[in-house]
């Protein structure tokens, strides 16, 4: 199995692009949401660390937002990321006979989940479009976005590591063409 890992900034379009590949996809953000909804072990650990904020299972998004700051994000990550890794291993085991899988893991490089055999696809999106997308999400909070960005490597450094770059400033049809071109490279 060859892992195709998408890397890019928050709201750069990684999730949409992952769907365009039409391959089994591991989406870390969706896994975290699932962990908050279904994993009582994670809840107990978060509740122990943040008893005034994380009070009820399943964990609500607003409870997580209440605790987010520069120091708590590291604590939160240390608790939640091991569960994400377990889910990633399960995904890989389930898809071990597939030729390719997609990894949509925002902190792939930062959390040392990257393998030399991975094919890295960088998603390059203008700051203007990213800001527009963030605001369209409805729960835009600049402070939280800035905290989340502190966890990520600089996008220019990430893109230098990539085997392919997808320019995501010109619409869906352009993305589909770029994905087809990349997939053709895999099959050649």
C-alpha positions in Angstrom: 0.0 0.0 0.0 1.3 3.4 -1.0 0.2 6.3 1.2 -0.6 9.6 -0.6 -0.5 12.3 2.1 -2.1 15.7 1.6 -0.5 18.6 3.4 -1.5 22.2 3.5 -2.8 25.0 5.6 -6.1 25.1 7.5 -9.0 25.5 5.0 -6.7 25.0 2.0 -9.0 22.4 0.5 -7.3 19.1 1.5 -10.6 17.3 2.3 -12.2 18.3 -1.0 -9.0 17.2 -2.9 -8.9 13.9 -1.0 -12.4 13.1 -2.3 -11.3 13.9 -5.9 -8.8 11.0 -5.7 -11.6 8.5 -5.2 -9.4 6.4 -2.9 -9.8 5.1 0.6 -9.2 8.1 2.8 -8.1 8.6 6.4 -9.3 12.1 7.5 -7.7 13.0 10.9 -10.2 15.8 11.6 -13.1 13.5 11.1 -11.4 10.9 13.3 -11.0 13.5 16.1 -14.7 14.3 16.0 -15.5 10.6 16.1 -13.1 10.2 19.1 -14.9 13.1 20.9 -18.3 11.4 20.3 -17.4 7.8 20.9 -14.2 7.3 22.9 -14.8 7.3 26.7 -11.1 6.7 27.5 -10.3 10.0 25.7 -13.2 11.7 27.5 -11.9 10.5 30.9 -8.4 11.7 30.3 -9.6 15.1 29.1 -12.1 15.4 32.0 -9.3 14.6 34.4 -7.1 17.3 32.9 -9.9 19.9 32.3 -12.6 19.0 34.8 -14.2 22.5 34.8 -14.7 22.5 31.0 -14.9 18.9 29.8 -17.8 17.6 31.9 -20.1 15.5 29.8 -19.7 12.6 27.3 -19.8 12.9 24.4 -17.5 15.9 24.3 -18.9 18.9 22.6 -16.9 21.1 20.2 -17.7 24.3 22.3 -16.1 22.6 25.4 -12.9 22.1 23.4 -12.9 25.6 22.1 -13.2 26.9 25.7 -9.9 25.3 26.7 -7.9 26.2 23.6 -4.9 28.4 24.2 -1.2 28.0 23.4 -0.4 25.8 26.4 -3.6 23.7 26.5 -3.4 22.8 22.8 -0.2 20.8 23.6 -1.9 19.0 26.5 -5.0 18.3 24.3 -2.8 17.0 21.5 -0.9 14.7 23.8 -4.2 13.2 24.9 -6.1 13.0 21.6 -3.3 12.2 19.1 -2.5 8.7 20.4 -6.2 7.8 19.7 -5.9 9.2 16.2 -2.7 7.0 15.7 -4.6 3.9 16.8 -7.4 4.7 14.3 -4.8 5.3 11.6 -3.3 1.9 12.2 -6.8 0.3 12.0 -7.4 2.1 8.7 -4.1 0.9 7.3 -4.8 -2.7 8.4 -8.3 -2.6 6.8 -6.9 -1.2 3.6 -3.6 -3.2 3.5 -4.5 -4.8 0.1 -5.3 -1.5 -1.6 -2.7 -0.1 -4.0 -3.1 3.5 -2.7 -4.7 5.3 0.2 -5.1 9.0 1.0 -4.0 10.5 4.2 -5.7 13.8 5.1 -3.7 14.5 8.3 -3.1 18.2 8.9 -0.1 17.5 11.3 1.3 14.5 9.5 4.8 16.0 9.3 4.7 17.8 12.6 3.6 14.6 14.5 6.2 12.5 12.7 3.6 10.3 11.0 5.4 10.8 7.6 7.3 8.0 6.0 9.9 8.3 3.4 7.8 6.0 1.1 4.8 8.4 1.3 3.9 10.5 -1.7 3.4 14.0 -0.4 0.9 16.2 -2.2 1.0 19.9 -1.1 -2.1 22.0 -1.4 -1.2 25.6 -2.2 -4.0 28.1 -1.6 -3.9 31.9 -1.4 -4.3 33.5 2.0 -7.4 35.4 0.7 -9.2 32.2 -0.3 -8.3 30.5 3.0 -9.7 33.5 5.0 -12.9 33.5 2.9 -13.4 29.7 3.5 -12.7 30.0 7.2 -15.3 32.8 7.5 -17.8 30.7 5.5 -17.6 27.9 8.1 -19.8 29.9 10.4 -17.8 29.5 13.6 -14.8 31.5 12.5 -12.6 32.5 15.5 -9.3 34.2 14.5 -7.8 33.5 18.0 -8.5 29.7 17.7 -7.3 29.6 14.1 -4.0 31.4 15.2 -3.6 28.8 18.0 -4.1 25.9 15.6 -1.6 27.5 13.1 1.1 27.5 15.8 1.0 23.7 15.7 1.8 23.6 11.9 5.1 24.0 10.1 5.4 27.0 7.8 3.6 26.2 4.5 6.6 27.1 2.4 8.7 24.5 4.3 6.0 21.9 3.9 5.7 22.5 0.2 9.4 22.0 -0.3 9.0 18.5 1.0 6.2 17.6 -1.5 6.4 15.4 -4.5 3.5 17.2 -6.1 1.8 20.6 -5.6 -1.9 21.2 -6.3 -2.8 24.9 -6.9 -6.2 25.4 -5.3 -7.1 28.9 -6.4 -9.0 28.2 -9.6 -12.1 26.2 -9.0 -13.2 22.6 -8.8 -12.6 21.6 -12.5 -9.0 22.8 -12.2 -8.5 20.7 -9.1 -9.9 17.6 -10.8 -7.5 18.1 -13.8 -4.6 18.4 -11.4 -5.6 15.2 -9.5 -6.0 13.3 -12.7 -2.5 14.3 -13.8 -1.1 13.2 -10.5 -2.9 9.9 -10.6 -1.6 9.3 -14.1 1.9 9.7 -12.7 1.2 6.9 -10.1 -0.1 4.6 -12.8 2.9 5.1 -15.2 
